[in-house]
Amino acid sequence: MKIKILYTALMTSFLVGCATPNTQQVSTENPGAAEAATTATQASEPDYKYVIGPGDTLDIFVWGYKDLSVSIPVRPDGKITTRLVEDMAASGKTPTVLARELEDQYKSYVKNPTVTVTVNKFKGAPSQQIKVVGGGTQPRTVPYVNGMTVLDVMIEVGGLKKFSSGNKAVLVRNENGASKSYRLRLHNLLKKGDISANRAVRPGDTIIIPESWF
């Protein structure tokens, strides 16, 4: 009888275990721990569209009108000047939107213009850049690329300085008009190869890395 009861208990435990979904336990000790569970495969922004920013270089090609095709920079004020159009706003627009607006402008000069705009050198609008401040080897802004992670950003800035407190780094993000902070474990990620410390970044994120001299 005891053996039968023990067998029944073991089988019940096994069946319950199989029926229970594999839920991920996320620590609540660090702020934003639930968000930190996002993996690199979840990093892409499905609605992300690159918009032109100051410092970008644009290749503007006008089909059938070679003389109108130019490669020009976007000025610090976000505007461009082509051979037919002066001081046209480009920053904050997608290349496709800018191409259609140029076609509308060119209609006054040429017949049925077809324009293609390609971004040659990327910098991006400030709202789409990732800012790294503090203990990065080369702190700077990094153009966001769809699917980018913290590891990608740290590679761009050359990793951590010698005395950086990587595990005290913070990612600051604007969510629905409110600023939120999430703890990062950059030392574990970069020095120990702990890929679980990697996480997705989004356009406009700021990574703050404190430095310690002790």
C-alpha positions, 0 to 999 in steps of 0.5 A: 500500500505504501509503495502504491501511494508513493508511486501515485505521488511521484506520477502526480508530481511528474504530470504537474511539472509537465503541464506547468509552462516554463516561466522565466523568473526575473529578479526584482532587486535591480530596477528594470530587471524584467526589461533586462530579460529581453534577448538579442533575438527580440532586439529588432524594432518592427516599426523602426524606420531610419530618418535623416539627420544632420551630418548624413551624406545623401546621394540624390539620383534623378533618373534621366537627368545626370546633371541633377544627381548629386551627393550632398551633406545634411547641414547642422540646421537639418537642411540641404541645397541641391542644384534646383532647390535651396534650403530644403528641410531633410532632417527627421524625414525618411529617404523615401519621403524626401525623394517624393518632396524633391520630385514635387519641387523638380516638377517646376523645372523638368518633366516627370522627375523620378528621384531616389535618395540614398543615405551614404554616410549615416549619423542619424537624427539625435532622437535615434542615436545611442549616447554613451557617457562616462567610462566608455573607452571612446564615449560618443553617440552611436547611430542606432541600427535595427536589432542593436544590443548593448554589446554592439554599442560597447564594441562601437565605443571600444569597450570599458576604460580600465577603472570603469564600474561596468556593473554599475552602469545604467541605461536611461530610456524615455518611455511614454514621456517618462524617463526610466533607468535600467541597471546594466552588467557591462563588466560581466558582459565584456570581461566574463563573457556573460551573454545573459547580461546583454540586452536590446537597445532602442533609438534614443537610449543613453548608457551612463557608465560610472568610473571608480578610482578605488 
